Amino acid sequence: MPDLHILRLPQQGTGQLYATAGLWDATARHGHGLEFVLAAPTTDDAIHVETLTMVAYYHASSGDYVLDHGHTVPIGRPWLPGSRCDHLLVSLPYPWGPELENCDVPGGHVRVLWLLPITAAEKRFRHSHGLEALEQRFEDAGIIPADPYRGTVVDDPS
């Protein structure tokens, strides 16, 4: 993906928003493709660029690895040092609303999805109870999505 870029954008309040740019062009089908955003509490470009690049290549490899809303992706390490979150949930960009999710471009549109860091226990819960049940747990717990040290919202027997 020679035209893949990772952008860092300041968010209102605190933290940064990292976004892929150019992924949709490499993976578009019939004029429709995806880009991803990741909210982060710090400016740690190396780790966030690595995470988004890994997700972009995972998605672009096609086949069983094409990502969409509700899928989970293993990071292979803690999201940030000391974090229990070691997976990403591909989610709708709830914090930014539908204006961010759908972007028209010449000849099609880009769908922007949010990469929400989650724990292995939350990933297992998502696969056994469904996406809506996990999202309800997040809402009930009032998680701060960019908090790398948040606790899990599900019982973790491991």
C-alpha positions in Angstrom: 0.0 0.0 0.0 2.3 2.7 -1.2 -0.3 5.5 -0.6 -1.1 4.6 3.0 -0.6 7.4 5.5 -1.2 7.6 9.2 -2.5 11.0 10.4 -2.4 12.4 13.9 -5.1 14.9 14.7 -5.6 16.7 18.0 -9.0 16.0 19.7 -11.0 18.6 21.5 -10.2 18.1 25.2 -7.4 15.6 25.5 -5.6 13.1 23.5 -5.0 12.5 19.8 -6.9 10.9 17.0 -4.9 8.7 14.7 -6.4 7.8 11.3 -5.5 5.8 8.3 -5.5 7.7 5.0 -5.2 5.9 1.6 -6.4 2.5 2.8 -9.8 2.9 1.1 -8.1 3.4 -2.2 -6.1 0.2 -1.9 -9.0 -1.9 -0.8 -12.0 -0.3 -2.4 -14.6 -2.6 -4.0 -17.0 -0.9 -6.5 -16.0 2.6 -5.2 -16.5 1.8 -1.5 -13.7 1.3 1.0 -12.7 1.6 4.7 -10.5 3.8 6.8 -9.9 3.4 10.5 -9.5 5.8 13.5 -7.9 5.2 16.9 -8.4 7.6 19.8 -5.2 7.7 22.0 -4.5 9.4 25.3 -1.0 10.4 24.4 1.2 11.4 21.4 3.2 8.2 21.1 3.4 8.2 17.3 5.6 5.1 16.9 3.2 2.7 18.7 0.0 4.1 17.3 1.4 4.2 13.7 2.5 0.6 14.2 -1.0 -0.4 15.4 -2.8 1.3 12.5 -0.3 0.0 9.9 -0.8 -3.5 11.2 -4.6 -3.2 11.0 -4.3 -1.7 7.5 -2.2 -4.6 6.2 -4.4 -7.1 8.0 -7.5 -5.7 6.3 -5.8 -5.2 2.9 -4.6 -8.9 2.8 -8.3 -9.8 1.8 -9.8 -13.2 2.2 -10.6 -14.1 5.8 -8.9 -10.9 7.1 -11.2 -8.3 5.6 -12.4 -6.2 8.5 -15.9 -4.7 9.1 -18.1 -3.5 11.9 -18.1 -5.9 14.9 -14.9 -7.7 14.0 -12.0 -8.1 16.5 -8.3 -7.9 15.8 -5.5 -9.2 18.0 -2.7 -6.6 18.5 -0.2 -9.2 19.7 1.0 -7.0 22.6 -0.6 -4.6 25.1 -2.1 -1.5 23.3 0.2 0.7 25.4 2.7 -0.4 28.1 0.8 -1.6 31.2 -2.6 -1.8 29.4 -4.8 -4.9 29.7 -6.2 -4.1 26.2 -4.5 -6.3 23.6 -7.3 -6.5 21.0 -9.2 -4.0 18.9 -12.9 -4.0 18.3 -13.9 -2.6 14.9 -16.8 -0.3 15.9 -19.0 2.5 14.6 -17.4 5.9 15.4 -19.9 6.6 18.2 -17.9 9.5 19.8 -17.8 11.4 16.5 -21.2 10.6 15.1 -22.4 9.5 11.6 -20.8 12.6 10.0 -17.4 10.9 10.4 -18.6 7.4 9.5 -19.6 8.1 5.9 -17.5 10.3 3.6 -18.4 10.8 0.0 -15.5 10.8 -2.5 -15.5 11.1 -6.3 -16.8 7.7 -7.6 -17.9 6.3 -4.2 -17.7 6.6 -0.5 -15.4 5.9 2.4 -16.7 4.3 5.6 -14.6 5.3 8.7 -14.7 2.8 11.5 -13.3 3.1 15.0 -10.7 0.8 16.5 -11.6 0.5 20.2 -8.9 -1.2 22.3 -10.4 -4.1 24.3 -9.2 -6.9 26.6 -9.0 -10.6 25.7 -11.9 -11.2 28.1 -14.1 -8.6 26.2 -13.2 -10.2 22.9 -14.3 -13.6 24.2 -17.5 -12.0 25.6 -18.2 -10.4 22.2 -17.9 -13.8 20.4 -20.0 -15.6 22.9 -22.7 -13.0 23.7 -22.7 -10.7 20.6 -21.6 -7.2 19.8 -24.7 -5.4 21.2 -24.2 -7.1 24.6 -20.6 -6.0 24.7 -21.4 -2.4 23.6 -24.1 -2.3 26.3 -21.5 -3.3 28.9 -19.3 -0.5 27.8 -22.1 2.0 28.0 -23.3 0.8 31.4 -19.7 1.0 32.8 -19.2 4.4 31.3 -15.7 3.5 30.0 -13.3 6.2 28.8 -12.4 4.6 25.5 -8.9 6.1 25.3 -7.9 5.0 28.8 -5.3 2.3 28.4 -5.6 1.3 32.0 -9.3 0.8 32.3 -10.6 -2.4 33.8 -12.4 -5.0 31.8 -16.3 -4.7 31.7 -16.8 -8.5 31.9 -15.9 -11.2 34.4 -12.4 -12.4 33.6 -11.9 -16.0 34.8 -8.4 -16.2 33.4 
